């Protein structure tokens, strides 16, 4: 329960706007990268589910407490459902990134990386193995789950938020960095925001839980969208 509380509070901070990596565009002409070592993508601590569009939003601070209490309950239930349904964000994101990068002409190797926390990129790449790679690609898992937006837009939709960083395997200089937000919208966040299809929106949490297979598919669409976006950036598109 402590982990759920921390996760929900971190999401609250995210919705209000929080810091992350600054955008740095990749220069394929200046930075020769053919082989990329993809660091193992972490699973989130929990698959967060928050109803910011519920009626509790009318009641100020008291409503905020109610939103967090409901979020803990929904997050626990959805996380259990995700694990029972054999959805694994780490596996899905890694597979999507490898496929998209290879399709774009890169060679890819996956290397294991020990993280301080799944919601953060590595702070030190000095000890990360990079067998024959030109660059290391790091992707974290800040938020993975479903959220509503506000009272005027109260449907649950896929919500994936990651930081991405590409560093030189030799010098560890940053070659590309970006925050990517799929499905959700945050006007206070300087992230690249990728839309989700409406077929993966759900009227309320009970409908979401009654259609878990479609909900998981919405998250898979998100991993593919994020992976495709990263591949385009590294191709200079």
Buried (B, 14 or more C-beta within 10 A) or exposed (E): EEEBBEBBEBBBEBBEEBEBBEBEEBEBEEBEBEBBBBBBBBBBBBBBBBBBBBEBBEEEEEBBEBBBEBBBEBBBBBBEBBEEEEBEBBEBBBBBBBBBBEEBEBBBBBBEBEBEEBBBBBEEBEEBEBEEBBBBBBBBBBBBBBBBBEEEEBBBBBBBBBBBBBBBBEEBEBBBBBBBBBBBBBEEBBBBBBEBEEEBBBEBBEBBBEBBEEBBBBBBBBBBBBBBBBBEBBBEE
